[in-house]
Amino acid sequence: MKGKARVTVTLHVCITCRRGLPDAGDGPRPGTLLHEALLAAGAPAGVRIQAVECLSACDNGCNIALSAPGRWSYVYGHMDPALHVADILAGAAAYARAPDGLVPWRDRPQIFRKQSLARIPPMES
């Protein structure tokens, strides 16, 4: 497929996250707002944005995760739909360019340096 970037990385966005706020009833949750904002901004080359029901890091919402086959995976918390969309997408793009998922510290957005909740080793095949 010449000329088209192959999607290899998934940016998981927890759409059930409430960011520690009370349940808004019928209104959209902050995690859903983050997901919608990321979709509206557009995924970087090689990244697909995927909604997920829960990343089990509720005390740290809004939460995202980056994963790809054969790479380290990361879970990040305390993401703000109003502030962090550009940084999340920049971090996802840097992750997509890193063959093993290990982005050099200085190449990570500040929020990825400070708000990492977990780093998970690649699964063995």
C-alpha positions as a Python dict, from the first residue, in 0.01 Angstrom:
ca = {
    (1, 'M'): (0, 0, 0),
    (2, 'K'): (222, 277, -124),
    (3, 'G'): (143, 627, -1),
    (4, 'K'): (-79, 516, 288),
    (5, 'A'): (38, 492, 648),
    (6, 'R'): (-28, 151, 797),
    (7, 'V'): (-220, 173, 1123),
    (8, 'T'): (-18, -6, 1385),
    (9, 'V'): (-92, 181, 1708),
    (10, 'T'): (-414, 200, 1908),
    (11, 'L'): (-494, 497, 2130),
    (12, 'H'): (-753, 361, 2373),
    (13, 'V'): (-975, 624, 2538),
    (14, 'C'): (-1185, 537, 2841),
    (15, 'I'): (-1528, 681, 2765),
    (16, 'T'): (-1670, 594, 3108),
    (17, 'C'): (-1421, 814, 3298),
    (18, 'R'): (-1578, 1083, 3515),
    (19, 'R'): (-1251, 1250, 3630),
    (20, 'G'): (-1365, 1211, 3990),
    (21, 'L'): (-1676, 1418, 3925),
    (22, 'P'): (-2027, 1313, 4031),
    (23, 'D'): (-2227, 1125, 3770),
    (24, 'A'): (-2381, 1384, 3537),
    (25, 'G'): (-2684, 1167, 3471),
    (26, 'D'): (-2770, 1180, 3103),
    (27, 'G'): (-2489, 1420, 3010),
    (28, 'P'): (-2170, 1300, 2845),
    (29, 'R'): (-1891, 1192, 3076),
    (30, 'P'): (-1553, 1365, 3056),
    (31, 'G'): (-1404, 1049, 2902),
    (32, 'T'): (-1658, 1063, 2621),
    (33, 'L'): (-1580, 1432, 2569),
    (34, 'L'): (-1209, 1346, 2548),
    (35, 'H'): (-1277, 1073, 2294),
    (36, 'E'): (-1491, 1306, 2082),
    (37, 'A'): (-1228, 1582, 2098),
    (38, 'L'): (-953, 1343, 1988),
    (39, 'L'): (-1165, 1217, 1697),
    (40, 'A'): (-1248, 1574, 1593),
    (41, 'A'): (-878, 1670, 1598),
    (42, 'G'): (-789, 1365, 1389),
    (43, 'A'): (-557, 1074, 1452),
    (44, 'P'): (-190, 1104, 1356),
    (45, 'A'): (-54, 878, 1082),
    (46, 'G'): (-36, 517, 1197),
    (47, 'V'): (-272, 570, 1494),
    (48, 'R'): (-632, 467, 1540),
    (49, 'I'): (-845, 608, 1820),
    (50, 'Q'): (-1058, 346, 1995),
    (51, 'A'): (-1320, 399, 2266),
    (52, 'V'): (-1309, 152, 2555),
    (53, 'E'): (-1551, 105, 2843),
    (54, 'C'): (-1301, 110, 3129),
    (55, 'L'): (-927, 109, 3188),
    (56, 'S'): (-969, 35, 3564),
    (57, 'A'): (-788, 351, 3670),
    (58, 'C'): (-1099, 539, 3783),
    (59, 'D'): (-925, 744, 4051),
    (60, 'N'): (-697, 884, 3777),
    (61, 'G'): (-947, 972, 3502),
    (62, 'C'): (-964, 1068, 3224),
    (63, 'N'): (-748, 776, 3116),
    (64, 'I'): (-592, 670, 2789),
    (65, 'A'): (-365, 384, 2684),
    (66, 'L'): (-129, 331, 2391),
    (67, 'S'): (-57, -16, 2259),
    (68, 'A'): (69, -199, 1954),
    (69, 'P'): (183, -554, 1880),
    (70, 'G'): (541, -616, 1993),
    (71, 'R'): (569, -282, 2175),
    (72, 'W'): (562, -160, 2531),
    (73, 'S'): (214, -34, 2627),
    (74, 'Y'): (137, 268, 2843),
    (75, 'V'): (-156, 388, 3052),
    (76, 'Y'): (-183, 761, 3122),
    (77, 'G'): (-419, 937, 3359),
    (78, 'H'): (-543, 1280, 3458),
    (79, 'M'): (-610, 1380, 3097),
    (80, 'D'): (-827, 1688, 3050),
    (81, 'P'): (-1049, 1703, 2741),
    (82, 'A'): (-1018, 2082, 2735),
    (83, 'L'): (-639, 2097, 2772),
    (84, 'H'): (-458, 1785, 2658),
    (85, 'V'): (-588, 1682, 2314),
    (86, 'A'): (-293, 1822, 2116),
    (87, 'D'): (-38, 1673, 2360),
    (88, 'I'): (-210, 1333, 2356),
    (89, 'L'): (-202, 1324, 1977),
    (90, 'A'): (163, 1439, 1970),
    (91, 'G'): (250, 1163, 2219),
    (92, 'A'): (59, 905, 2015),
    (93, 'A'): (247, 1013, 1701),
    (94, 'A'): (583, 980, 1881),
    (95, 'Y'): (478, 636, 2007),
    (96, 'A'): (380, 533, 1652),
    (97, 'R'): (729, 627, 1530),
    (98, 'A'): (904, 424, 1805),
    (99, 'P'): (943, 64, 1682),
    (100, 'D'): (950, -77, 2035),
    (101, 'G'): (713, 178, 2193),
    (102, 'L'): (992, 335, 2398),
    (103, 'V'): (984, 706, 2320),
    (104, 'P'): (1292, 893, 2447),
    (105, 'W'): (1210, 1098, 2759),
    (106, 'R'): (1278, 1434, 2593),
    (107, 'D'): (1057, 1347, 2294),
    (108, 'R'): (752, 1285, 2514),
    (109, 'P'): (495, 1557, 2580),
    (110, 'Q'): (510, 1685, 2939),
    (111, 'I'): (183, 1510, 3028),
    (112, 'F'): (329, 1175, 2920),
    (113, 'R'): (633, 1233, 3140),
    (114, 'K'): (430, 1326, 3449),
    (115, 'Q'): (103, 1136, 3416),
    (116, 'S'): (207, 781, 3334),
    (117, 'L'): (20, 525, 3541),
    (118, 'A'): (170, 206, 3398),
    (119, 'R'): (421, 75, 3148),
    (120, 'I'): (349, -281, 3036),
    (121, 'P'): (605, -500, 2857),
    (122, 'P'): (528, -641, 2515),
    (123, 'M'): (356, -978, 2505),
    (124, 'E'): (577, -1261, 2390),
    (125, 'S'): (459, -1443, 2083),
}
